[in-house]
Amino acid sequence: MRYVSTRGRAPILDFEGVLLAGLASDGGLYVPERWPMLTRDELASFRGRDYAEVAHAVISRFVGDSIEPSTLRSLVGEAYTGFGHAAVAPLAQLGANHWLLELFHGPTLAFKDIALQVLGRLYDHVLERHDARTTIVGATSGDTGSAAIEAIRGRERATIFILHPAGRVSEVQRRQMTTADAANVHNIAIEGTFDDCQAMLKTMFADDAFRDALRLSGVNSINWARIVPQVVYYITSALALGSPEVPVSFSVPSGNFGDVFAGFVAQRMGLPVERLVVASNENDILTRALTTGDHRLTEVTPTLSPSMDIQVSSNFERLLFEMHDRDAEYTAGLMRQLAERRGFRIGAAAAATVRSLFHADRCTESETIETIASVHRDTGMVIDPHTAVGVAVAERLRGARGTPMITLATAHPAKFPDAVEHAIGLRPALPDRLADLHDRKEHFTTLPNDLPTVMAHIRECMDQKRSTAMGQ
Ligand SMILES: *Cc1c(COP(=O)(O)O)cnc(C)c1O
C-alpha cells in the first residue's frame, strides 16, 4: 500500500513511513494512493466475528506488507483487551430505527482510545524493529492527552510529555492524565491557555536542534494511522443492522473531521452508506463549509462539548483532495488561501460530488442540554454533551426513516459530569475500573507560560532518564 500527500510534493511512503512521519513534509496529509475494496461477500463474512478479528482484516488492507501479518494480528488483538465491554463498540437502541454506537468503553472513556490503543502498539513495534527511541510531545484540551498517555504508558521506547492548560480541563480529564504512574509519562500544567500550549508545541517542533536531539514525534489526528482503526466500527455496526444488504446512515459529532472521514473511507471501501451527518457545536465551520461552500475561520467559542471546539479541522483537507479529483496542486492552493486570507470557497461542482453523501448542521448549547434531558426522559439513558450534539442533528437530518441511523457516542457521560448534572440533575458515576480515580495520586509539574523554561524541563527529564539508564 502506497501513500501520497494531499499537496503532492512529499515522497510517496508505505504504511510504516506514514506512521512515523505524521504530517507530510510538504505540509499536506497522507492518503492511500488507491482505496482498498471490500466485496459484498467479504463484508458479509465479517458478520458475527470478534471485533478484533474484523479490525485486523480491515487494518491489514492499509498496512500492506509493511508489518508481518501475524505480528499485526497480535498487536490489534491486544489493543482491545483492556476495554470494558466484550463487544468493544456495542450498539444500543435510542428510538425507532435510531441507534447509539458506544465508542467509550476504552481505558479513558472516549472514542480516541480505539485508535490510540492500536497506534501505541504499532509505534512500539516499529521503533523496536529499527532499534530507535522517540520523545512524544503533545498539547491537549482534554481527551487526546489521556488517551495518548494511556497508549504510551510503560512502553520501552517512547517517553511522552503532555502539556495541558492549568485549571482549564475538567477534574476527571486532569486526573486521567496525571494519575498514570509510569516513568515514561510526564504531565506539565502550563499557567496559560490551550492555545498557549499548542503554540509552544509548534515552536518546539520547528526548533531543528531540539527536535533532532530528542527525536520528537506527535500524536495528533493528522496521522493516517489514527484514521484506519476508526473505519472498523463503521463496518461492524452497519453489519449488525443488516448491511451490506441494507444501507445505513451515521451521525458523527465532529471537530477535527478525523472520525467522520473514517466513515467516508468505509463508504469508499464498499460499505453501503446513505448519509454521513456531520454534527457541529456552535463552532460550526464544517457545517458552513459543507452547506454553503464558504470555508471561513472565526473565533473559537468554548462550549459544553470542548473536544469539538476547533476552527481548523485538519482532516477536512483529505476530503477537499477527494472533492477535487485528487488534484494536489489545487488542494495546496486552497490551503494557502486559508493561511493567507483565513478562508476559501469550495466550487459548486466540487461540492456537488460529496453533497449527496455528506449532510451537516450545528447544535446550540441549549439544544445540547435539552437533548441530554429528552434522551434521559424517553429512554433512561445518560449521554454526554458530544453525543447529544450528534443525536440532535441526526434527528433533524435523518432522511428516509427506513434507513437505520447510527449516532456515534464519542464519550462516556462521566467524563463531563457538570454538563450532565445541569441537564438531568444527576451526576453520572465513573465505571468501576475508574471508581477510585479521585483517590489516586497525581503526578504533574506546573510551569509558567514560558517556552525556554518548558524546553529546559523536558531536556532535564530526558537527561536524567539517560543517566539512570547508564547507571544500570
Ligand atoms: C475528539 C472528539 C470528537 C471529535 O472528533 P474528530 O475526529 O476530531 O472530529 C468528538 N467527541 C469527543 C468526545 C472527542 O474526544
The ligand as an SDF file (V2000), in Angstrom:
LIG
                    3D

 15 15  0  0  0  0  0  0  0  0999 V2000
  -12.0950   14.2550   19.6020 C   0  0  0  0  0  0  0  0  0  0  0  0
  -13.5440   14.1520   19.9240 C   0  0  0  0  0  0  0  0  0  0  0  0
  -14.5500   14.4570   18.9740 C   0  0  0  0  0  0  0  0  0  0  0  0
  -14.2360   14.9910   17.5890 C   0  0  0  0  0  0  0  0  0  0  0  0
  -13.6600   14.0250   16.7550 O   0  0  0  0  0  0  0  0  0  0  0  0
  -12.8870   14.4930   15.4100 P   0  0  0  0  0  0  0  0  0  0  0  0
  -12.2690   13.2450   14.8880 O   0  0  0  0  0  0  0  0  0  0  0  0
  -11.8570   15.4760   15.8880 O   0  0  0  0  0  0  0  0  0  0  0  0
  -13.8920   15.0900   14.5020 O   0  0  0  0  0  0  0  0  0  0  0  0
  -15.8780   14.2760   19.3360 C   0  0  0  0  0  0  0  0  0  0  0  0
  -16.2100   13.8370   20.5660 N   0  0  0  0  0  0  0  0  0  0  0  0
  -15.2760   13.5400   21.5060 C   0  0  0  0  0  0  0  0  0  0  0  0
  -15.7190   13.0890   22.8550 C   0  0  0  0  0  0  0  0  0  0  0  0
  -13.9110   13.6700   21.2320 C   0  0  0  0  0  0  0  0  0  0  0  0
  -12.9850   13.3870   22.1810 O   0  0  0  0  0  0  0  0  0  0  0  0
  1  2  1  0
  2  3  1  0
  2 14  2  0
  3  4  1  0
  3 10  2  0
  4  5  1  0
  5  6  1  0
  6  7  2  0
  6  8  1  0
  6  9  1  0
 10 11  1  0
 11 12  2  0
 12 13  1  0
 12 14  1  0
 14 15  1  0
M  END
$$$$
